[in-house]
């Protein structure tokens, strides 16, 4: 299997979800920008996948990241980010979404478990009402402190400024 085989359109993902559910698989969902993959991401996604059988990752499009984080982001284009994320053995599916939040995607996926980092309270997690209303779970996993794409970008910028 190639990593690109794990990148789905929403209709393709919905077909795959039907197969997984028919097999009794528990679906875990998380989302994010994942602009520069770092240890914090790997640890978080690995922990998320351990909560169920299949991990679906909603990935912000370039346009949605620019709206949320500003015109200098993302650093990598959406297909590059999707391939990198799909290459992780504990990520079973990647689907792009263009909204500012993943609410509509969560409604479409209907995961058994919705996961975010422990920098969120459950009631702050977008889509928690949708998942809990159908008897699903909303969980947070501990984040590795000190790792963020924003911090990496700042460190690079500081080093460039020092070398000028």
ABEGO torsion letter per residue (X at the ends): XBAAAABBBAAAAAAAAAAAAAAGBBBBBBBEAGABBBAAAAAAAAAAAAABABBBBBBBBAAAAAAAAEAAOBABBAAAAAAAAAABAABABBBBBABABAAAAAAAAGBABBBBBAABBAAABBGAAAAAAAGBBBBBBBBBBGBBAAAAAAAAAAAAAAAX
